[in-house]
Amino acid sequence: MQKDDIRSASGADYGRSLAGFGINILVRDIAEEAAWLGEVLQLEVIRQDASFAVIGYGKQHFMLHVDATYAENPLLSLVPETGIRGGGLELRLYDTDPDTALLHARKAEAEGRGSVLRECSDRPHGLRECYLLDPNGYCWIPSSRLAP
């Protein structure tokens, strides 16, 4: 489904269009999370309301759902109401400049929105990367390829 179609599709039509592998992230506040993803990681908010958002990264997209939308879902019982979520999960963005993302993350951190877990560094696996925690505690790792 194209971005313009995603913006106007019913929930059922959008759901039927999904294929392959998907990611859905449960968050406390859609507006806060979508703003952080846009400001810090330069991701595109394709569609957003108070309970749901579709976020774009290149040709891919993933979803955010606010906790209340999972009231009938057993997964919600495993998600902490406060504190860090997503422990052990790395959300890697392989085509995002980590130094630029770090600058934006520092600004957001100063405003009490997210934090920097690890500064930028050149890693032995051929990537320059940093570790950033969003306001819900999910770990995002923007990275760029190092020259051989």
N, C-alpha and C positions, 0 to 999 in steps of 0.2 A: 504494500500500500504506500502510495506517495504521501509526502508531508501534507499537502493540501487536503488530501482525502482523510488523513488521520485527524486533522483539525475538525472536520465536519462529520465524521462517521459516528454512527450510534455505537454504544459499547459492544453490542452483539456483533455488528459488522466488523468492528476493529478486532475483536477477539477471534472471529473466524478467519481473519486475514493473517494471523500469526502462524509462523512455521519455524522449524529448526530449533534453535536454542534461545531461550529468553531469560532475562533477569528482571525481577520485581523486587524493589527495595521498600520495606516498611519503614515509615518515618512518623515522627510526632507531628510535624507541621510541613505541609507541602510547600507553602510559599517560602518559608525559610530555607528549606533544602534546595528547591529549584533556584532560588536567588544565589545561594552559595555555589552550586554547580555552574551556573552561568558566569558569575563574577570570577571565581577562583580558577576553574578549569576551562572556561570559555565554551562550555557545552551549550547546545541549543535547546531551549524550551519550546517544543513543537506544539504541545497542548497542555493546558493547566486549568484546574479548578480547585476548589477547597479540599477535595478528597483524592484526586488522581492527577498524574502528570505523565506525559511522554517526553523523554529527553533524548535528543539526538547527538550522535558522535559519528561524524562522517556519514556513511550510508547505513549505519546501525542505529538502533534505538532501544531503549529500555524504559521500564515504568517505575513510577513511585506511587505508593498507595499510603494514605494516612491510616493509622492504626484502627480507627473506628470502622473502616471498610472491611476489616477482618474479624468483626465481632462474632461471626458464626464459624470462623475457621480455627481449627485446633492449633495452628501455627502461632497464633497470637499469644497463647499461654506460655510459649517458650521465649518471647521477646521481653526484655526488661523494660519497665515503665520509665526508669531513670538510668543514667549511666551509659556506658558504651555498648553499642550494638555491633554485631558483625565480627566479633572476636575471631581471629583466624582467617578471615576472608580478606583477600587483596583484590581490589578493583583496579586493574591496570589499564592505563591509557598510553599506548605505545607511540602515538604521534602527537604528543602534547609537550611543549617545551617546559621542562621542570623548573628552570630558573624563573621564568615568567609566572608560572603557577605559584611558586614559593613566595614571590613578591605579593601577589594577590592574597595568598593565604595568611601572610603576616598581617596585612591590613585587616582581614576578617578576624584573625585571632585577637588583635588589639580591641576589636569591637565585641569580643566575647562569643564569636561565631566560629567554632572549630579550633583546631590547633595543629602545630607542626610536630610530627612525631620524629622525623629524621630530615636533616638538611640535605641539600643536593650533594651527590657524590658520584664519581665514576666507578661503576661496579665491574667486577671481573667477568660478568656475563655479557659485557658489551653494550651496556646501557648507562646513561646518566639519568638518575632518578632521585626523587624525594618521596617521603611518606607524609601524607596529609590526612588528618582526621576531620571529617565534616561535622556539622552540629549534632548529628545523631551518633557519632563515633565510628562510622564506617571508614575504612582506610582506603584512600585513593592514592595511586602511585603514577603520577605523570612521568613519562620517560621519553628520551630521545636516543637514537642510535649513536654510538661512538664510532669514529673513523677506525678502520682496521689497522 
